[in-house]
Amino acid sequence: MKGKILFVAGAAVGYVLGARAGRGAYVKIKSRAEDLWENPTVQKSVHQAEDFVKENAPVVGKKLSGAASDAAAKAKQVAGKAGDAADDLADKADDVADEAKAKAGEVADAAKDKAAEAKDKADDVADEAKGKADKAARKAGGSSKGTDTLPGVNVGG
């Protein structure tokens, strides 16, 4: 193959030079290129190269196949690790979401408790205010029954 490439390259150079130097120079270059190609030493080298390629092509093919298999296995391994990392990340995100829900529930419960405490305190304050109002009404000469009237105030009537 290498010999054929060299021959074609020589022929191209010969063509260019021949076009400039005339037909005689072209014929001379062509003749020398053919003599070189037909030289037993050159042909021996060409056949050795062809034999080398024929002998080593299966070995090279096996090595290439092995390298491709190794690359595919490595890519699969890396993809598996990436998938595992993504799964781990998703699990962590689920855990964080669960914790956030639990905390939100705790906060909601605490808020309900505080609201109940505030309502109880407000009821206590209202009861205390009503008791004081009733006491003041009795002192002022109002109804002894503890009715909700204040002296000098006419409600509903």
DSSP file (Angstrom, degrees, kcal/mol; ACC not computed):
  #  RESIDUE AA STRUCTURE BP1 BP2  ACC     N-H-->O    O-->H-N    N-H-->O    O-->H-N    TCO  KAPPA ALPHA  PHI   PSI    X-CA   Y-CA   Z-CA
    1    1 A M     >        0   0    0      0, 0.0     4,-2.2     0, 0.0     5,-0.2   0.000 360.0 360.0 360.0 -44.4    0.0    0.0    0.0
    2    2 A K  H  >  +     0   0    0      1,-0.2     4,-2.6     2,-0.2     5,-0.2   0.896 360.0  53.0 -62.0 -39.2    2.8    2.4    0.9
    3    3 A G  H  > S+     0   0    0      1,-0.2     4,-2.5     2,-0.2    -1,-0.2   0.886 107.4  50.9 -62.9 -39.5    4.5    1.6   -2.4
    4    4 A K  H  > S+     0   0    0      2,-0.2     4,-2.6     1,-0.2    -1,-0.2   0.899 110.0  49.8 -65.7 -39.6    1.4    2.4   -4.3
    5    5 A I  H  X S+     0   0    0     -4,-2.2     4,-2.7     2,-0.2    -2,-0.2   0.929 111.4  48.7 -64.6 -44.0    1.1    5.7   -2.5
    6    6 A L  H  X S+     0   0    0     -4,-2.6     4,-2.9     1,-0.2    -2,-0.2   0.900 110.7  51.7 -62.0 -39.2    4.7    6.5   -3.3
    7    7 A F  H  X S+     0   0    0     -4,-2.5     4,-2.7     2,-0.2    -2,-0.2   0.939 110.8  46.5 -63.0 -46.3    4.1    5.5   -6.9
    8    8 A V  H  X S+     0   0    0     -4,-2.6     4,-2.4     2,-0.2    -2,-0.2   0.911 113.4  49.6 -62.9 -41.6    1.1    7.8   -7.2
    9    9 A A  H  X S+     0   0    0     -4,-2.7     4,-2.5     1,-0.2    -1,-0.2   0.921 112.2  48.1 -63.3 -42.4    3.0   10.6   -5.5
   10   10 A G  H  X S+     0   0    0     -4,-2.9     4,-2.8     1,-0.2    -2,-0.2   0.891 110.5  51.5 -63.9 -38.9    6.0   10.1   -7.9
   11   11 A A  H  X S+     0   0    0     -4,-2.7     4,-2.4     2,-0.2    -1,-0.2   0.907 109.8  49.3 -65.0 -40.4    3.6   10.1  -10.8
   12   12 A A  H  X S+     0   0    0     -4,-2.4     4,-2.2     2,-0.2    -2,-0.2   0.925 112.7  46.8 -65.1 -43.7    2.1   13.4   -9.7
   13   13 A V  H  X S+     0   0    0     -4,-2.5     4,-2.8     1,-0.2     5,-0.3   0.915 112.3  51.7 -62.8 -41.6    5.5   14.9   -9.3
   14   14 A G  H  X S+     0   0    0     -4,-2.8     4,-2.8     1,-0.2    -2,-0.2   0.881 107.9  51.8 -61.9 -38.4    6.5   13.6  -12.7
   15   15 A Y  H  X S+     0   0    0     -4,-2.4     4,-2.3     2,-0.2    -1,-0.2   0.941 111.8  45.4 -64.2 -46.2    3.4   15.0  -14.3
   16   16 A V  H  X S+     0   0    0     -4,-2.2     4,-1.2     2,-0.2    -2,-0.2   0.947 118.0  42.6 -63.1 -48.3    4.1   18.5  -12.9
   17   17 A L  H  X S+     0   0    0     -4,-2.8     4,-2.9     1,-0.2     5,-0.2   0.891 113.8  52.9 -66.1 -37.6    7.8   18.4  -13.8
   18   18 A G  H  X S+     0   0    0     -4,-2.8     4,-1.8    -5,-0.3     8,-0.3   0.863 103.4  56.3 -66.1 -35.3    7.0   16.9  -17.2
   19   19 A A  H  < S+     0   0    0     -4,-2.3    -1,-0.2    -5,-0.2    -2,-0.2   0.848 115.4  38.6 -65.4 -31.9    4.6   19.6  -18.0
   20   20 A R  H  < S+     0   0    0     -4,-1.2    -2,-0.2    -3,-0.2    -1,-0.2   0.872 121.7  41.0 -84.7 -39.4    7.3   22.2  -17.4
   21   21 A A  H  < S-     0   0    0     -4,-2.9     4,-0.3     1,-0.3     3,-0.2   0.591 111.9-114.2 -89.3 -10.0   10.2   20.3  -18.9
   22   22 A G     X  -     0   0    0     -4,-1.8     4,-1.6    -5,-0.2    -1,-0.3  -0.381  42.2 -56.6 101.7 175.4    8.4   18.9  -21.9
   23   23 A R  H  > S+     0   0    0      1,-0.2     4,-2.4     2,-0.2     5,-0.2   0.839 127.9  58.5 -65.9 -35.8    7.6   15.4  -23.0
   24   24 A G  H  > S+     0   0    0      1,-0.2     4,-2.0     2,-0.2    -1,-0.2   0.917 107.0  45.5 -63.7 -44.9   11.1   14.1  -23.0
   25   25 A A  H  > S+     0   0    0     -4,-0.3     4,-2.6     2,-0.2    -1,-0.2   0.877 112.1  53.4 -66.7 -36.9   11.7   14.9  -19.3
   26   26 A Y  H  X S+     0   0    0     -4,-1.6     4,-2.6    -8,-0.3    -2,-0.2   0.926 109.3  47.5 -62.7 -45.2    8.3   13.4  -18.4
   27   27 A V  H  X S+     0   0    0     -4,-2.4     4,-2.4     1,-0.2    -1,-0.2   0.895 112.1  50.9 -63.5 -40.1    9.1   10.1  -20.2
   28   28 A K  H  X S+     0   0    0     -4,-2.0     4,-2.1     2,-0.2    -2,-0.2   0.924 112.3  45.2 -64.0 -45.9   12.5   10.0  -18.5
   29   29 A I  H  X S+     0   0    0     -4,-2.6     4,-2.5     2,-0.2    -2,-0.2   0.904 113.5  50.7 -64.8 -41.4   10.9   10.5  -15.0
   30   30 A K  H  X S+     0   0    0     -4,-2.6     4,-2.4     1,-0.2    -2,-0.2   0.914 109.5  50.4 -62.6 -43.0    8.2    8.0  -15.7
   31   31 A S  H  X S+     0   0    0     -4,-2.4     4,-2.4     1,-0.2    -1,-0.2   0.912 111.3  48.0 -62.5 -43.8   10.8    5.4  -16.8
   32   32 A R  H  X S+     0   0    0     -4,-2.1     4,-2.6     2,-0.2    -1,-0.2   0.897 110.9  51.2 -65.3 -40.0   12.8    6.0  -13.6
   33   33 A A  H  X S+     0   0    0     -4,-2.5     4,-2.3     2,-0.2    -2,-0.2   0.902 112.2  46.8 -63.6 -40.9    9.7    5.7  -11.4
   34   34 A E  H  X S+     0   0    0     -4,-2.4     4,-2.4     2,-0.2    -2,-0.2   0.898 111.6  50.8 -67.8 -40.0    8.7    2.4  -13.1
   35   35 A D  H  X S+     0   0    0     -4,-2.4     4,-0.6     2,-0.2    -2,-0.2   0.921 111.6  48.4 -61.7 -42.8   12.3    1.1  -12.8
   36   36 A L  H >< S+     0   0    0     -4,-2.6     3,-0.8     1,-0.2     6,-0.2   0.923 112.3  48.2 -63.5 -44.0   12.2    2.0   -9.1
   37   37 A W  H 3< S+     0   0    0     -4,-2.3    -1,-0.2     1,-0.2    -2,-0.2   0.886 113.3  47.1 -64.1 -39.4    8.9    0.3   -8.6
   38   38 A E  H 3< S+     0   0    0     -4,-2.4    -1,-0.2    -5,-0.1    -2,-0.2   0.491  83.0 121.5 -83.2  -3.3   10.0   -2.9  -10.4
   39   39 A N    <X  -     0   0    0     -3,-0.8     4,-2.6    -4,-0.6     5,-0.2  -0.413  67.8-132.8 -60.6 131.2   13.2   -3.0   -8.5
   40   40 A P  H  > S+     0   0    0      0, 0.0     4,-2.5     0, 0.0     5,-0.2   0.836 105.4  53.9 -59.0 -34.2   13.4   -6.4   -6.7
   41   41 A T  H  > S+     0   0    0      2,-0.2     4,-2.1     1,-0.2     5,-0.1   0.920 110.7  45.6 -66.2 -42.9   14.5   -4.7   -3.4
   42   42 A V  H  > S+     0   0    0     -6,-0.2     4,-2.4     2,-0.2    -1,-0.2   0.931 114.2  48.2 -64.9 -45.4   11.5   -2.4   -3.5
   43   43 A Q  H  X S+     0   0    0     -4,-2.6     4,-2.7     1,-0.2    -2,-0.2   0.878 109.3  53.7 -63.5 -37.6    9.2   -5.2   -4.4
   44   44 A K  H  X S+     0   0    0     -4,-2.5     4,-2.2    -5,-0.2    -1,-0.2   0.926 110.5  46.9 -61.7 -43.7   10.6   -7.3   -1.5
   45   45 A S  H  X S+     0   0    0     -4,-2.1     4,-2.3     2,-0.2    -2,-0.2   0.885 111.3  51.7 -64.8 -39.2   10.0   -4.4    0.9
   46   46 A V  H  X S+     0   0    0     -4,-2.4     4,-2.4     2,-0.2    -2,-0.2   0.932 111.5  46.5 -63.0 -45.7    6.4   -4.0   -0.5
   47   47 A H  H  X S+     0   0    0     -4,-2.7     4,-2.7     2,-0.2    -2,-0.2   0.869 111.3  52.3 -66.5 -36.3    5.7   -7.8    0.0
   48   48 A Q  H  X S+     0   0    0     -4,-2.2     4,-2.6     2,-0.2    -1,-0.2   0.917 110.5  47.8 -64.4 -42.2    7.2   -7.7    3.5
   49   49 A A  H  X S+     0   0    0     -4,-2.3     4,-2.2     2,-0.2    -2,-0.2   0.914 112.6  48.7 -64.6 -42.3    5.0   -4.8    4.4
   50   50 A E  H  X S+     0   0    0     -4,-2.4     4,-2.5     2,-0.2    -2,-0.2   0.921 112.9  47.5 -63.9 -43.5    1.9   -6.6    3.0
   51   51 A D  H  X S+     0   0    0     -4,-2.7     4,-2.6     2,-0.2     5,-0.2   0.906 110.3  52.7 -63.4 -42.0    2.8   -9.8    4.9
   52   52 A F  H  X S+     0   0    0     -4,-2.6     4,-2.4     1,-0.2    -1,-0.2   0.920 111.1  46.5 -59.2 -44.5    3.3   -7.8    8.1
   53   53 A V  H  X S+     0   0    0     -4,-2.2     4,-1.8     1,-0.2    -1,-0.2   0.921 112.4  50.0 -65.5 -43.6   -0.1   -6.2    7.8
   54   54 A K  H  < S+     0   0    0     -4,-2.5    -2,-0.2     1,-0.2    -1,-0.2   0.893 114.9  44.4 -62.3 -39.4   -1.8   -9.5    7.0
   55   55 A E  H  < S+     0   0    0     -4,-2.6     4,-0.4     1,-0.2    -1,-0.2   0.881 121.2  37.3 -72.5 -38.2   -0.2  -11.2   10.0
   56   56 A N  H  X S+     0   0    0     -4,-2.4     4,-2.9    -5,-0.2     5,-0.3   0.562  92.2  86.4 -95.8  -8.9   -0.8   -8.4   12.4
   57   57 A A  H  X S+     0   0    0     -4,-1.8     4,-2.9     1,-0.2     5,-0.2   0.925  91.7  47.7 -59.7 -45.4   -4.2   -7.3   11.3
   58   58 A P  H  > S+     0   0    0      0, 0.0     4,-2.6     0, 0.0    -1,-0.2   0.910 113.5  48.6 -62.9 -38.0   -6.0   -9.9   13.4
   59   59 A V  H  > S+     0   0    0     -4,-0.4     4,-2.6     2,-0.2    -2,-0.2   0.939 113.7  45.9 -64.7 -46.3   -3.9   -9.0   16.5
   60   60 A V  H  X S+     0   0    0     -4,-2.9     4,-2.8     1,-0.2     5,-0.2   0.910 112.2  52.2 -62.5 -41.5   -4.5   -5.3   16.0
   61   61 A G  H  X S+     0   0    0     -4,-2.9     4,-2.5    -5,-0.3    -2,-0.2   0.909 110.3  47.8 -60.8 -42.6   -8.2   -6.0   15.5
   62   62 A K  H  X S+     0   0    0     -4,-2.6     4,-3.0     2,-0.2    -2,-0.2   0.913 112.2  49.3 -65.0 -41.8   -8.4   -7.9   18.7
   63   63 A K  H  X S+     0   0    0     -4,-2.6     4,-2.8     2,-0.2    -2,-0.2   0.917 112.5  47.7 -63.7 -41.5   -6.6   -5.2   20.6
   64   64 A L  H  X S+     0   0    0     -4,-2.8     4,-2.6     2,-0.2    -2,-0.2   0.914 112.7  49.1 -64.5 -41.3   -8.9   -2.6   19.1
   65   65 A S  H  X S+     0   0    0     -4,-2.5     4,-2.5     2,-0.2    -2,-0.2   0.918 112.4  48.3 -63.5 -43.2  -11.9   -4.7   20.1
   66   66 A G  H  X S+     0   0    0     -4,-3.0     4,-2.8     2,-0.2    -2,-0.2   0.913 111.7  49.2 -62.7 -42.8  -10.5   -5.2   23.6
   67   67 A A  H  X S+     0   0    0     -4,-2.8     4,-2.5     1,-0.2    -2,-0.2   0.904 111.4  49.5 -64.0 -40.1   -9.9   -1.5   23.9
   68   68 A A  H  X S+     0   0    0     -4,-2.6     4,-2.4     2,-0.2    -2,-0.2   0.904 111.9  48.6 -65.6 -40.0  -13.4   -0.7   22.7
   69   69 A S  H  X S+     0   0    0     -4,-2.5     4,-2.7     2,-0.2    -2,-0.2   0.917 111.9  49.2 -64.5 -43.0  -14.9   -3.2   25.2
   70   70 A D  H  X S+     0   0    0     -4,-2.8     4,-2.7     1,-0.2    -2,-0.2   0.916 111.7  49.0 -61.7 -42.6  -12.8   -1.7   28.0
   71   71 A A  H  X S+     0   0    0     -4,-2.5     4,-2.6     2,-0.2    -2,-0.2   0.904 111.8  49.0 -64.3 -40.6  -14.0    1.8   27.1
   72   72 A A  H  X S+     0   0    0     -4,-2.4     4,-2.4     2,-0.2    -2,-0.2   0.915 112.1  48.4 -65.3 -41.9  -17.6    0.6   27.0
   73   73 A A  H  X S+     0   0    0     -4,-2.7     4,-2.6     2,-0.2    -2,-0.2   0.913 112.3  48.9 -63.8 -42.0  -17.3   -1.1   30.4
   74   74 A K  H  X S+     0   0    0     -4,-2.7     4,-2.8     2,-0.2     5,-0.2   0.916 111.4  49.5 -63.9 -43.0  -15.6    2.0   31.8
   75   75 A A  H  X S+     0   0    0     -4,-2.6     4,-2.5     1,-0.2    -1,-0.2   0.900 111.7  49.0 -62.7 -39.9  -18.4    4.2   30.4
   76   76 A K  H  X S+     0   0    0     -4,-2.4     4,-2.4     2,-0.2    -2,-0.2   0.906 111.4  49.9 -65.5 -40.9  -21.0    1.9   31.8
   77   77 A Q  H  X S+     0   0    0     -4,-2.6     4,-2.4     2,-0.2    -2,-0.2   0.926 112.1  47.0 -62.4 -45.9  -19.2    2.0   35.2
   78   78 A V  H  X S+     0   0    0     -4,-2.8     4,-2.5     1,-0.2    -2,-0.2   0.907 112.0  50.6 -63.8 -41.4  -19.1    5.8   35.2
   79   79 A A  H  X S+     0   0    0     -4,-2.5     4,-2.5    -5,-0.2    -1,-0.2   0.894 109.7  51.4 -63.7 -38.4  -22.8    6.0   34.2
   80   80 A G  H  X S+     0   0    0     -4,-2.4     4,-2.7     2,-0.2    -2,-0.2   0.913 109.9  48.8 -63.4 -42.4  -23.6    3.6   37.0
   81   81 A K  H  X S+     0   0    0     -4,-2.4     4,-2.6     2,-0.2    -2,-0.2   0.903 111.3  50.0 -64.0 -40.1  -21.7    5.8   39.5
   82   82 A A  H  X S+     0   0    0     -4,-2.5     4,-2.3     2,-0.2    -2,-0.2   0.909 111.2  49.1 -64.3 -40.7  -23.5    8.8   38.2
   83   83 A G  H  X S+     0   0    0     -4,-2.5     4,-2.5     2,-0.2    -2,-0.2   0.909 111.1  49.8 -63.9 -41.7  -26.9    7.0   38.6
   84   84 A D  H  X S+     0   0    0     -4,-2.7     4,-2.8     2,-0.2    -2,-0.2   0.915 110.5  50.0 -62.3 -42.6  -26.0    6.0   42.1
   85   85 A A  H  X S+     0   0    0     -4,-2.6     4,-2.4     1,-0.2    -2,-0.2   0.903 110.7  49.7 -63.1 -40.3  -25.0    9.6   43.0
   86   86 A A  H  X S+     0   0    0     -4,-2.3     4,-2.4     2,-0.2    -1,-0.2   0.903 111.1  49.5 -65.1 -40.3  -28.3   10.8   41.5
   87   87 A D  H  X S+     0   0    0     -4,-2.5     4,-2.5     2,-0.2    -2,-0.2   0.922 111.0  49.6 -63.7 -43.3  -30.2    8.2   43.6
   88   88 A D  H  X S+     0   0    0     -4,-2.8     4,-2.5     1,-0.2    -2,-0.2   0.912 111.2  49.5 -60.6 -42.7  -28.3    9.2   46.7
   89   89 A L  H  X S+     0   0    0     -4,-2.4     4,-2.4     2,-0.2    -1,-0.2   0.907 110.4  49.9 -64.1 -41.6  -29.1   12.9   46.1
   90   90 A A  H  X S+     0   0    0     -4,-2.4     4,-2.3     2,-0.2    -2,-0.2   0.905 110.4  50.8 -63.8 -40.7  -32.8   12.1   45.5
   91   91 A D  H  X S+     0   0    0     -4,-2.5     4,-2.5     2,-0.2    -2,-0.2   0.918 110.6  48.8 -62.0 -43.2  -32.9   10.1   48.8
   92   92 A K  H  X S+     0   0    0     -4,-2.5     4,-2.6     1,-0.2    -2,-0.2   0.904 109.8  51.8 -63.9 -40.0  -31.3   13.0   50.6
   93   93 A A  H  X S+     0   0    0     -4,-2.4     4,-2.4     2,-0.2    -1,-0.2   0.906 109.8  49.7 -63.1 -40.4  -33.8   15.4   49.1
   94   94 A D  H  X S+     0   0    0     -4,-2.3     4,-2.6     2,-0.2    -2,-0.2   0.915 110.4  50.7 -63.0 -42.3  -36.7   13.1   50.3
   95   95 A D  H  X S+     0   0    0     -4,-2.5     4,-2.5     2,-0.2    -2,-0.2   0.924 111.1  47.9 -61.0 -44.5  -35.2   13.0   53.8
   96   96 A V  H  X S+     0   0    0     -4,-2.6     4,-2.5     1,-0.2    -1,-0.2   0.906 111.5  50.6 -63.6 -41.2  -34.9   16.8   53.9
   97   97 A A  H  X S+     0   0    0     -4,-2.4     4,-2.3     2,-0.2    -2,-0.2   0.915 110.5  49.4 -63.4 -41.8  -38.5   17.2   52.6
   98   98 A D  H  X S+     0   0    0     -4,-2.6     4,-2.4     2,-0.2    -2,-0.2   0.918 111.6  48.8 -63.0 -42.8  -39.7   14.7   55.3
   99   99 A E  H  X S+     0   0    0     -4,-2.5     4,-2.8     1,-0.2    -2,-0.2   0.904 110.1  51.7 -62.4 -41.0  -37.8   16.7   58.0
  100  100 A A  H  X S+     0   0    0     -4,-2.5     4,-2.6     2,-0.2    -1,-0.2   0.901 109.8  49.5 -63.8 -40.0  -39.3   19.9   56.7
  101  101 A K  H  X S+     0   0    0     -4,-2.3     4,-2.4     2,-0.2    -2,-0.2   0.928 111.5  48.9 -63.3 -44.2  -42.8   18.4   56.9
  102  102 A A  H  X S+     0   0    0     -4,-2.4     4,-2.4     2,-0.2    -2,-0.2   0.933 112.8  47.0 -61.7 -45.4  -42.2   17.2   60.5
  103  103 A K  H  X S+     0   0    0     -4,-2.8     4,-2.8     1,-0.2    -1,-0.2   0.904 110.8  52.4 -62.5 -41.4  -40.9   20.6   61.5
  104  104 A A  H  X S+     0   0    0     -4,-2.6     4,-2.5     1,-0.2    -1,-0.2   0.902 109.6  49.3 -62.7 -39.4  -43.8   22.3   59.9
  105  105 A G  H  X S+     0   0    0     -4,-2.4     4,-2.6     2,-0.2    -2,-0.2   0.909 111.1  49.6 -63.6 -42.0  -46.2   20.1   61.8
  106  106 A E  H  X S+     0   0    0     -4,-2.4     4,-2.6     2,-0.2    -2,-0.2   0.914 111.9  48.1 -62.6 -43.0  -44.4   20.9   65.0
  107  107 A V  H  X S+     0   0    0     -4,-2.8     4,-2.5     2,-0.2    -2,-0.2   0.911 111.6  50.1 -64.7 -41.6  -44.6   24.6   64.3
  108  108 A A  H  X S+     0   0    0     -4,-2.5     4,-2.3     2,-0.2    -2,-0.2   0.919 111.4  48.4 -63.4 -43.0  -48.3   24.3   63.5
  109  109 A D  H  X S+     0   0    0     -4,-2.6     4,-2.5     2,-0.2    -2,-0.2   0.921 112.0  49.3 -62.6 -43.4  -48.9   22.4   66.8
  110  110 A A  H  X S+     0   0    0     -4,-2.6     4,-2.6     1,-0.2    -2,-0.2   0.898 110.1  51.4 -62.9 -39.4  -47.0   25.0   68.8
  111  111 A A  H  X S+     0   0    0     -4,-2.5     4,-2.4     2,-0.2    -1,-0.2   0.901 109.8  49.4 -65.1 -39.9  -48.9   27.8   67.1
  112  112 A K  H  X S+     0   0    0     -4,-2.3     4,-2.5     2,-0.2    -2,-0.2   0.917 111.0  50.1 -63.5 -42.8  -52.2   26.1   68.0
  113  113 A D  H  X S+     0   0    0     -4,-2.5     4,-2.6     2,-0.2    -2,-0.2   0.937 111.9  46.9 -61.5 -46.2  -51.1   25.6   71.6
  114  114 A K  H  X S+     0   0    0     -4,-2.6     4,-2.6     1,-0.2    -1,-0.2   0.884 111.6  51.6 -63.7 -37.9  -50.1   29.3   71.8
  115  115 A A  H  X S+     0   0    0     -4,-2.4     4,-2.4     2,-0.2    -1,-0.2   0.908 110.3  48.7 -65.3 -39.9  -53.4   30.4   70.3
  116  116 A A  H  X S+     0   0    0     -4,-2.5     4,-2.6     2,-0.2    -2,-0.2   0.912 111.7  49.7 -65.0 -41.7  -55.3   28.2   72.8
  117  117 A E  H  X S+     0   0    0     -4,-2.6     4,-2.5     2,-0.2    -2,-0.2   0.918 111.2  49.1 -61.6 -43.0  -53.2   29.8   75.7
  118  118 A A  H  X S+     0   0    0     -4,-2.6     4,-2.6     2,-0.2    -2,-0.2   0.898 111.2  49.7 -64.3 -40.0  -53.9   33.3   74.3
  119  119 A K  H  X S+     0   0    0     -4,-2.4     4,-2.8     2,-0.2    -1,-0.2   0.925 110.7  49.9 -64.4 -43.6  -57.7   32.5   74.1
  120  120 A D  H  X S+     0   0    0     -4,-2.6     4,-2.5     1,-0.2    -2,-0.2   0.921 112.3  47.3 -60.9 -43.6  -57.7   31.2   77.7
  121  121 A K  H  X S+     0   0    0     -4,-2.5     4,-2.8     2,-0.2    -1,-0.2   0.903 111.9  50.3 -64.6 -40.4  -55.9   34.3   78.9
  122  122 A A  H  X S+     0   0    0     -4,-2.6     4,-2.6     2,-0.2    -2,-0.2   0.913 111.0  48.8 -64.2 -41.2  -58.3   36.5   77.0
  123  123 A D  H  X S+     0   0    0     -4,-2.8     4,-2.9     2,-0.2    -2,-0.2   0.911 111.7  50.1 -62.7 -41.8  -61.2   34.6   78.5
  124  124 A D  H  X S+     0   0    0     -4,-2.5     4,-2.7     2,-0.2    -2,-0.2   0.921 111.8  47.3 -61.6 -44.5  -59.7   35.0   82.0
  125  125 A V  H  X S+     0   0    0     -4,-2.8     4,-2.6     2,-0.2    -1,-0.2   0.904 113.0  49.1 -64.4 -40.6  -59.2   38.7   81.5
  126  126 A A  H  X S+     0   0    0     -4,-2.6     4,-2.5     2,-0.2    -2,-0.2   0.918 112.3  47.8 -65.4 -42.4  -62.8   39.1   80.2
  127  127 A D  H  X S+     0   0    0     -4,-2.9     4,-2.6     2,-0.2    -2,-0.2   0.916 112.9  48.7 -63.7 -41.5  -64.1   37.1   83.2
  128  128 A E  H  X S+     0   0    0     -4,-2.7     4,-2.4     1,-0.2    -2,-0.2   0.907 111.7  49.2 -63.7 -41.5  -62.1   39.2   85.5
  129  129 A A  H  X S+     0   0    0     -4,-2.6     4,-2.4     2,-0.2    -2,-0.2   0.898 111.6  49.1 -65.0 -39.5  -63.3   42.4   83.9
  130  130 A K  H  X S+     0   0    0     -4,-2.5     4,-2.7     2,-0.2    -2,-0.2   0.912 110.6  51.0 -66.1 -41.2  -66.9   41.3   84.1
  131  131 A G  H  X S+     0   0    0     -4,-2.6     4,-2.3     1,-0.2    -2,-0.2   0.920 112.2  46.3 -62.1 -42.8  -66.4   40.4   87.7
  132  132 A K  H  X S+     0   0    0     -4,-2.4     4,-2.6     2,-0.2    -1,-0.2   0.883 111.8  51.5 -66.5 -38.1  -65.0   43.8   88.5
  133  133 A A  H  X S+     0   0    0     -4,-2.4     4,-2.1     2,-0.2    -2,-0.2   0.921 111.1  47.6 -65.1 -42.5  -67.7   45.5   86.5
  134  134 A D  H  X S+     0   0    0     -4,-2.7     4,-2.1     2,-0.2    -2,-0.2   0.910 112.3  49.9 -63.4 -41.9  -70.4   43.6   88.5
  135  135 A K  H  X S+     0   0    0     -4,-2.3     4,-2.2     1,-0.2    -2,-0.2   0.908 110.9  49.1 -63.3 -42.3  -68.6   44.5   91.7
  136  136 A A  H  X S+     0   0    0     -4,-2.6     4,-1.8     1,-0.2    -1,-0.2   0.871 109.5  52.7 -65.9 -35.4  -68.5   48.1   90.8
  137  137 A A  H  <>S+     0   0    0     -4,-2.1     5,-2.7     2,-0.2     4,-0.3   0.887 109.0  48.8 -68.6 -38.5  -72.2   48.1   89.9
  138  138 A R  H ><5S+     0   0    0     -4,-2.1     3,-1.3     1,-0.2    -2,-0.2   0.910 111.0  50.0 -67.7 -40.8  -73.1   46.6   93.2
  139  139 A K  H 3<5S+     0   0    0     -4,-2.2    -1,-0.2     1,-0.3    -2,-0.2   0.862 106.3  56.7 -64.7 -33.7  -71.1   49.2   95.0
  140  140 A A  T 3<5S-     0   0    0     -4,-1.8    -1,-0.3    -5,-0.2    -2,-0.2   0.505 127.1 -98.4 -79.2  -1.3  -72.7   52.0   93.0
  141  141 A G  T < 5S+     0   0    0     -3,-1.3    -3,-0.2    -4,-0.3    -2,-0.1   0.710  76.3 140.8  95.8  22.6  -76.1   50.8   94.2
  142  142 A G      < -     0   0    0     -5,-2.7     8,-0.1     1,-0.2    -1,-0.1   0.064  61.8 -38.6 -81.3-162.2  -77.1   48.8   91.2
  143  143 A S    >   -     0   0    0      6,-0.2     3,-0.7     1,-0.1    -1,-0.2  -0.320  42.6-147.8 -63.9 136.8  -78.9   45.6   91.2
  144  144 A S  T 3  S+     0   0    0      1,-0.2    -1,-0.1    -3,-0.1    -6,-0.1   0.559  91.8  73.3 -83.0  -8.1  -78.0   43.2   93.9
  145  145 A K  T 3  S-     0   0    0     -7,-0.0    -1,-0.2     1,-0.0    -2,-0.1   0.577 111.8-111.5 -82.0  -9.3  -78.7   40.3   91.5
  146  146 A G    <   +     0   0    0     -3,-0.7    -2,-0.1     1,-0.1   -12,-0.1   0.821  56.1 168.8  82.6  33.0  -75.6   40.9   89.6
  147  147 A T        -     0   0    0      1,-0.1     2,-1.1   -13,-0.1    -1,-0.1  -0.279  47.2-105.1 -74.3 167.6  -77.3   42.1   86.4
  148  148 A D  S    S+     0   0    0      2,-0.0     2,-0.4   -11,-0.0    -1,-0.1  -0.319  77.7 118.2 -91.1  50.7  -75.4   43.7   83.6
  149  149 A T        -     0   0    0     -2,-1.1    -6,-0.2    -6,-0.1     5,-0.1  -0.922  48.3-152.8-119.6 146.4  -76.5   47.3   84.2
  150  150 A L    >   -     0   0    0     -2,-0.4     3,-2.0     3,-0.3     2,-0.1  -0.864  36.8 -93.1-111.0 148.4  -74.5   50.3   85.1
  151  151 A P  T 3  S+     0   0    0      0, 0.0     3,-0.1     0, 0.0    -9,-0.1  -0.392 110.6  11.3 -64.3 132.2  -75.9   53.2   87.1
  152  152 A G  T 3  S+     0   0    0      1,-0.2     2,-0.5    -2,-0.1    -3,-0.0   0.463 102.2 112.8  83.5   2.1  -77.2   55.9   84.8
  153  153 A V    <   -     0   0    0     -3,-2.0     2,-0.7     2,-0.0    -3,-0.3  -0.931  49.4-162.4-112.1 126.9  -77.0   53.7   81.7
  154  154 A N        -     0   0    0     -2,-0.5     2,-0.4    -3,-0.1     3,-0.3  -0.912  12.1-169.3-109.0 108.0  -80.2   52.7   80.0
  155  155 A V        -     0   0    0     -2,-0.7    -2,-0.0     1,-0.2    -6,-0.0  -0.828  62.5  -6.1-103.3 132.8  -79.6   49.7   77.6
  156  156 A G              0   0    0     -2,-0.4    -1,-0.2     1,-0.1    -2,-0.0   0.654 360.0 360.0  70.3  17.0  -82.1   48.5   75.2
  157  157 A G              0   0    0     -3,-0.3    -2,-0.1     0, 0.0    -1,-0.1   0.611 360.0 360.0-145.5 360.0  -84.9   50.7   76.2
